[in-house]
Amino acid sequence: MPQPDLEDRVERADTESVGAGLDALDTPLSDRATGPAAVAKRIAARALPPIIAVALMIGVWQALWAAAFWPEFKLPAPSAVWANIWELVTTGDIVDLFWVSVHRAVIGFAISLVIAVPLGLAIANLKVVRRGIGPLVSGLQSLPSVAWVPAAILWFGLNDRAIYWVVLLGAVPSIANGLVSGLDQVPPILPRVGKALGASRLGGIRYILLPAALPGFLGGLKQGWAFSWRSLMAAELIATSPDLGEGLGQYLHNGMSLSDISLVFAGIILIFVVGVGIELLVFRPLENSVLRSRGLTRSA
């Protein structure tokens, strides 16, 4: 009689060990030191490479300008470009430029999200919609959004509605296709299990499909923001009017109109800074948080 009891205890211990091992595999690794020196080392490891890259680019730019391979009206000195940017900073005009463009981009992106998510869900879950609308959405994504600017101006006039229309047509197809791509990568067993457990169709989408597709959907959101930002800059470059206010695209257009290459370079740099800033401040932390919660990356 004692022997079976001993075997049961050994079997239970083995089962608990296997379970603990599986739990350990599912737990995200976190081997970061937390001391001040370690934190400073991590910050330096992240900050130094881009700083060095930017310094090298400016150095090459300065060398090319000093060598006078191109005339001044084609390649400005870095100091002349910085002077334009610094003037915007000291006068406070840079805040107005950023506000006009960024708030348009955010509003357009938010409206695109409201439209694209139901559209993407419909394409991913309904075969008729996928066959009928799916190719059209993919075609719209490949169509340069700048092509819609003349039509938007003729339809709506030189106002914000024309600009938002161009932003929507640039962002909605990208976000919808990103969601479709994420949903297509969800293992089919997951919605079946949810249905077997009594989840309704709406509940399955909300609690199973969307969370499972979130990593892929985030990629679609990043791409959607990029399309939204590029569409906005194209619209602001072409649709210029005092009633629209001066955004970054209008600032770039002014540099072209004045044949001021340093002004053009300053506008390009500011547009680039906004794009990189949104990526680093919004999408990168969000993506890292989602991946870290699923054990797909180490804590950053």
Steps between C-alpha positions, in 0.01 A plus 500: 500500500775758571651449154200639296479801732869572438452470124206743514710756683785461250256539209346812653846648557595433138178661378560809715857525369381483140235766570755727665730456201223595256412804711864603493503473121194728479648760734679787321869514581612790714871497572560874504703653778329790673793695641581858387806381308301235314223749416758750371662226294167405342418864422843549343462181295169626362586869455857493375452311169238742357694801632817374333309428176352852494841652574656305213224611260548865599876458463462360148251777416741767626788346304299492178395861550858610573625317189254706292397211276164672458415870509357655816147512360501120464678390818479736800739502791382314811540824694258682264237229546547505876462879497155464341395238754635706791312804377178298509582390855583847631194663344269219612383438144615140522218427748240628254652297215500183706150562635339559160650187345507259795143566616376445143694175480369378837137584416529343156665190644230465769220525242687251280519259792125521561434420134778247441440266795142400405607483136793273583281277719245469220767412242664245730179325611265522201607324182266703282644827630856372462441402138315817414673774697834346596670559161363856490645579842837356400489703179424818692796430727734479202360820346708806597279719717633813330293395197186581703601858579372661175169315525464592870559868421238493223248318722547687828700812415810624679401407855566241768242260355713455189809429713319252725360321195851444367620382842212253527564352158864458592454347846178294491615235247830451681341458845228270365752279318718490811206375706411243234859377494505467879167314508613263225793396721277405795498118542154370397480295820461813714159616369381137503592465865325828576187383322509169686520691828191698411648822360265688268622626162553850637659365817734281296614801300544717808664251738674255264565627148601859571737419792656214302548725195633795701874463416426492127240774535755727667715465189201611296447797732862610459471473125165679511654789693786519248250514212292755690801726559623475142152564364467808720834640384402444136167676556659795683761539226240529225192640676641831621278782623513763776174356633669164562770636727871428462602144572824321425394426142415867443837599650673266256296645214603852603865401479446370148310815397778722635772280342654479848667159524591547867131555577414185304758294690371639831146394408616150403686461830200614704269258317751223563528590870122475548487161326784356707365658819156340463664164431727517806253658743179319404534190287831361625397490870156363408649226285761408762232484768281265295788274399644496852163401648496200266857397571607578143780736593710584798406787728634824352 
